[in-house]
């Protein structure tokens, strides 16, 4: 996959995912760890960061900063992914769903590496 295509795909995915935080914030609020305050505000903040990070991958000048921001964002939202798994286990969700949520956890570093790779100047 060419670096330009990969970067465009990555940026587009982050923009769309970020916009979904504004379209359906309740979906994201439900997976927020209970120990975090201001769920709605954090959902909007993370959505804005995804949109800005995704858009930042397009211009060469902002690409390195966007990559750093997206890696940090992916790290910051990891507790929500863990919370989603914990909630699904507590609710007795089907084992196939739990398996998908378990697989989602190691996917986070893969997404971090992908965002990092497409944001580097040599791409």
C-alpha positions as CSV (number, residue, x, y, z in Angstrom):
1,X,0.0,0.0,0.0
2,X,1.5,3.3,-1.0
3,X,2.3,5.8,1.7
4,X,0.1,8.5,0.2
5,X,-2.9,6.2,0.0
6,X,-2.2,4.9,3.5
7,X,-1.9,8.4,4.9
8,X,-5.1,9.5,3.1
9,X,-6.9,6.4,4.5
10,X,-5.6,6.9,8.0
11,X,-6.5,10.6,8.0
12,X,-10.0,9.9,6.6
13,X,-10.7,7.2,9.2
14,X,-9.7,9.5,12.1
15,X,-11.8,12.4,10.7
16,X,-14.9,10.1,10.3
17,X,-14.4,8.5,13.7
18,X,-14.0,11.9,15.3
19,X,-17.1,13.3,13.7
20,X,-19.1,10.3,15.1
21,X,-18.3,11.6,18.6
22,X,-20.4,14.6,17.8
23,X,-23.1,12.6,16.0
24,X,-23.6,10.0,18.6
25,X,-21.9,11.1,21.8
26,X,-24.0,8.8,24.0
27,X,-22.3,5.8,22.4
28,X,-18.9,7.0,23.6
29,X,-20.2,8.2,27.0
30,X,-21.3,4.6,27.8
31,X,-17.8,3.3,27.5
32,X,-16.2,6.0,29.6
33,X,-14.6,4.7,32.8
34,X,-16.7,5.8,35.8
35,X,-13.7,7.3,37.5
36,X,-13.4,10.0,34.8
37,X,-15.4,13.2,35.2
38,X,-17.1,15.2,32.5
39,X,-17.9,12.3,30.2
40,X,-19.7,14.4,27.5
41,X,-16.9,17.0,27.4
42,X,-14.2,14.3,27.1
43,X,-16.1,12.6,24.3
44,X,-16.3,15.9,22.4
45,X,-12.6,16.7,23.2
46,X,-11.5,13.3,22.0
47,X,-13.6,13.6,18.9
48,X,-12.2,17.0,18.1
49,X,-8.7,15.7,18.6
50,X,-9.4,12.8,16.2
51,X,-10.7,15.2,13.6
52,X,-7.8,17.6,14.0
53,X,-5.3,14.8,14.0
54,X,-6.8,13.2,10.9
55,X,-6.8,16.5,9.1
56,X,-3.3,17.2,10.3
57,X,-2.0,14.2,8.4
58,X,-2.8,15.7,5.0
59,X,-0.5,18.8,4.9
60,X,3.2,17.9,5.0
61,X,3.9,20.8,7.4
62,X,1.5,19.5,10.2
63,X,2.0,15.8,9.6
64,X,4.6,15.1,12.3
65,X,2.7,16.9,15.0
66,X,-0.5,15.2,14.0
67,X,1.2,11.8,14.3
68,X,2.4,12.6,17.8
69,X,-1.1,13.8,18.7
70,X,-2.8,10.8,17.4
71,X,-0.5,8.4,19.1
72,X,-1.1,10.2,22.4
73,X,-4.8,10.2,21.8
74,X,-4.9,6.5,21.1
75,X,-3.0,5.9,24.3
76,X,-5.4,8.2,26.2
77,X,-8.5,6.4,25.0
78,X,-7.2,2.9,25.9
79,X,-9.1,3.0,29.3
80,X,-12.4,3.3,27.4
81,X,-11.6,0.2,25.4
82,X,-10.8,-1.6,28.6
83,X,-14.0,-0.3,30.2
84,X,-16.0,-1.5,27.2
85,X,-14.6,-5.0,27.7
86,X,-15.3,-4.9,31.5
87,X,-18.9,-3.8,30.9
88,X,-19.5,-6.5,28.3
89,X,-18.2,-9.2,30.7
90,X,-20.4,-7.8,33.5
91,X,-23.5,-7.8,31.2
92,X,-22.9,-11.4,30.1
93,X,-22.4,-10.6,26.4
94,X,-21.7,-13.5,24.0
95,X,-18.2,-15.0,24.0
96,X,-17.7,-13.9,20.3
97,X,-18.3,-10.3,21.3
98,X,-15.9,-10.6,24.3
99,X,-13.3,-12.1,21.9
100,X,-13.6,-9.1,19.6
101,X,-13.2,-6.7,22.5
102,X,-10.1,-8.6,23.7
103,X,-8.7,-8.4,20.2
104,X,-9.3,-4.7,20.2
105,X,-6.8,-4.1,23.0
106,X,-3.7,-5.2,21.1
107,X,-5.0,-3.4,18.1
108,X,-4.4,-0.1,19.8
109,X,-0.5,-0.3,19.5
110,X,-1.0,-1.3,15.9
111,X,-3.1,1.8,15.3
112,X,-0.5,3.9,17.1
113,X,2.3,2.5,14.9
114,X,0.2,3.1,11.8
115,X,-0.5,6.7,12.7
116,X,3.2,7.2,13.5
117,X,4.4,5.7,10.3
118,X,2.1,7.7,8.0
119,X,3.1,10.9,9.8
120,X,6.8,10.7,9.5
121,X,8.6,13.0,7.0
122,X,10.1,10.2,5.0
123,X,6.7,8.9,4.0
